Amino acid sequence: QVQLVESGGGSVQAGGSLRLSCAASGNIFGINAMGWYRQAPGKERELVATITSGGNTNYADSVKGRFTITRDNAKNTVYLQMNSLEAEATAVYYCQVLKIIGSMRNYQWGQGTQVTVSS
């Protein structure tokens, strides 16, 4: 089992910035992609950004140019730098990791961290 510890959430005014971190520990063998998803009240969880072990990134159209995902493979940590935040970014942000071992693919989630953007 992988333990994921998220940090960096909080409250910020519109136009501000936050940086989220997610550190993986425990049975980290096979971790491939890492990413961030978010879920706003009354809405479904949605992709924010993902990054593979090789550094390939994918972003939701709504955050392109404002959010940056990076990872430190030595620390098994993924980061999400969020700039020019808008009220619509208010949500619980969840870290996700994908483990690939042979033909097995397993997704695990963090507990979530609240981001609140006030206008």
N, C-alpha and C positions, 0 to 999 in steps of 0.2 A: 504494500500500500504506500502511496505517495502522500505526504503531508504538504499542503500548500498554505502558506501564511501570507496573507495580503496586508498591505499597509499603504498609507498615503492618502486615503480618502479624507473628506472633510467638506467644509462649506467655503464657498468663494463667491465673489461677485462676478457678474457677467464681464467677460473680457479678461478675467484672470486665468491663472494657470495652476495645475496640480500635477504631481508625479506619483503614479501608483507603482508599487513594487509587489512582486509575488515570488517568494522563495520556496523552492521545492526541496524536500528532504525525505529521508526514509529510503524506500526502494525505488531509486531514481533510474535504475538501469532501463534502458530502452526509451527514455524520453526523447521524442522527436519534436513535434511542433508544440509551441506554447502560445497562448493567446488570451485575449480579453473579450468578454461579452458583457452586455449590460441589460438590465431589466428595469424599465420605468413602471411606475404604478399603473395598473390596468393594462399593461402591454406585455407582449411576449418577449422572451429573452432574444437578443439580437447580437450578431457579430459586431465587434468594434474593430479588432485587428488581430492578426496572427503572424507568427514568425517561425520559420523552420529552423532546425539545428544548423543549417547552412546559411541562414540569414535572409532567406527569401521572405518578403513581407506581403501581406494582403490587408487592405483597409476597406471599411465600409465607405461608400461614397460620401456620406454625411460628415465624415471626419478627415477626409483626405486634405492634406495641406495644413492641418491644425494639430493633429495627433501624430506622435511618432512612437513606434514600438521598437524596443531593442532588447537584447538579452546578453547575459554574461554566462557563458556555458560553464566556466570554471566555478561559478557560484550557484549555478542552476537557478538563476533568477531572471525574471522577465520584468521589464519596465514599460510603463505607458506614460509618456510625457504628453500632457493635454494643455494646449494653449488656446487662447481666444475662446474660452468656454462660453457657451450659451445656456440659457435656462433649459433648453431641450436636452441638455446633457445630464440633467438630474436623473439619477438612477442608482441602483445597486450594481456595482461592477464586480464581475466574477472572473477569476483566473481559471484557465483550463489548460490541462496538458494532455497530450496524446502520447501514449506509450505504444511502441511497435516492437513486438518480440516474435520473430518468425512471421507467421500468418495472423497472429493475434494483434488486434487493435483495441486499446482500452483508453477511454476518456475519463479523466478525473477532474473534479471541480473544487475550487476553494470555497470558503464560507461567504465570501462577498464583502465588499466595503462600500459604504454609502458615499456618494458624491452629490452634493447639493449646490446648485448654481442659482444665485438670486439675481433678479433683474432690477 
